[in-house]
């Protein structure tokens, strides 16, 4: 008989350990999902928290009994501000009283105490943490070999994991901010480079078959070509290519094979343009 009872207790203990592992695993899965959302937290606003539109909206929604929408409003304030103790307090109450989520409630209550450890509401918040802990313990199945201390240990483990998730969310937000800044710098660089490239673009053409490559001056081997249009002059071409008319003589010198003077310029001619 003793052997039977011992085996039963042993099986019960194993079952309890498996349930504990399942709770922690489920929490970690939710943590990964939260990280995937990548919520970005903005810098601290100069507006007092009670003047935040979402905080005021949350208070009004609580009065109207629309508690789920109120929770969303308070969470938006928390994600926007680096410090939002009142929104943490309201979120903790809603998680505890309406969502039946004591772990999330404890997290928000602790955040409130971190920001306002000596406030008038601090003792009440500590009592609500104890209430949430007891509520969590009641959700666990009975363990013939365990006690409430074991369950509280599990709760503390979940609280630690919850805090790690929030810390990782903050790191993700910081990385997103840096990425956004880099993308903005990249866009500005493209805007700067592309007009400059367009301004220096030249109409290119194939060198006539009569002009052998060995006839080109060595100094102008790495050159671009320009096809003369009606109304062009060397000064106009220089202004178009270089942004100044002063380099028309450089173009003339580079094209002595076809131009003995500026008057010899004709539409359709292909000129070498020194870089």
Residue pairs with C-beta under 8 A, 6 or more apart in sequence:
9 144
9 145
12 143
12 144
12 145
13 143
13 144
13 145
13 146
16 141
16 143
16 145
16 146
19 140
19 141
20 154
23 140
23 154
23 158
24 154
24 157
24 158
24 161
27 103
27 158
27 161
27 162
28 161
31 161
31 162
31 164
31 165
31 168
34 165
34 169
35 165
35 168
35 169
35 172
38 172
38 173
38 176
39 79
39 169
39 172
39 173
40 79
40 173
40 176
40 177
41 79
41 80
41 81
41 82
41 169
41 170
41 173
42 80
42 81
43 82
44 81
44 82
44 83
45 52
45 80
45 81
49 55
49 77
49 81
49 83
49 84
49 85
49 86
49 87
50 56
50 86
52 77
52 80
52 81
52 87
54 73
54 74
54 76
54 77
54 80
55 73
55 74
55 77
55 84
55 86
55 87
57 70
57 73
58 70
58 71
58 73
58 74
58 77
58 87
58 90
59 70
59 90
61 67
61 69
61 70
61 73
62 70
62 90
62 94
67 94
67 98
68 98
70 90
70 94
71 91
71 94
71 95
71 98
71 99
74 87
74 90
74 91
74 94
75 87
75 91
77 84
77 87
78 84
78 87
78 88
78 91
81 87
83 115
84 115
85 111
85 112
85 115
85 116
85 119
86 112
88 108
88 109
88 111
88 112
88 115
89 108
89 109
89 112
89 121
89 125
91 104
91 108
92 104
92 105
92 106
92 107
92 108
92 109
92 112
92 125
92 128
92 132
93 105
93 128
95 101
95 102
95 104
95 105
95 108
96 102
96 105
96 128
96 131
96 132
96 135
99 105
100 135
102 132
102 133
102 135
102 136
102 139
102 155
103 132
103 136
103 155
103 158
103 159
103 162
104 162
105 128
105 132
106 129
106 132
106 133
106 136
106 155
106 159
106 162
107 159
107 162
107 163
107 166
109 125
109 126
109 128
109 129
109 132
110 129
110 159
112 121
112 125
113 122
113 125
113 126
116 122
133 152
133 155
136 151
136 155
137 148
137 151
137 152
137 155
140 151
140 154
143 150
143 151
199 243
200 241
202 224
202 225
202 226
202 241
202 273
203 226
203 227
204 224
204 225
204 226
204 227
205 225
205 227
205 270
206 270
207 213
207 225
207 270
208 270
211 257
215 257
216 223
216 272
217 254
219 274
220 254
220 272
220 274
222 275
223 254
223 272
223 273
223 274
223 275
224 272
224 273
224 275
225 270
225 271
225 272
225 273
226 237
226 241
226 270
226 271
226 273
227 268
227 269
227 270
227 271
228 237
228 265
228 266
228 267
228 268
228 269
228 270
228 271
229 267
230 267
232 265
232 267
233 248
233 262
233 265
234 248
234 249
234 251
234 252
234 262
234 265
235 245
235 248
236 245
237 248
237 251
237 271
237 273
238 244
238 245
238 246
238 247
238 248
238 250
238 251
239 245
241 247
241 251
241 273
248 262
250 274
251 271
251 272
251 273
251 274
252 259
252 261
252 262
254 271
254 272
254 273
254 274
255 271
255 272
258 264
258 269
258 271
259 265
259 269
259 271
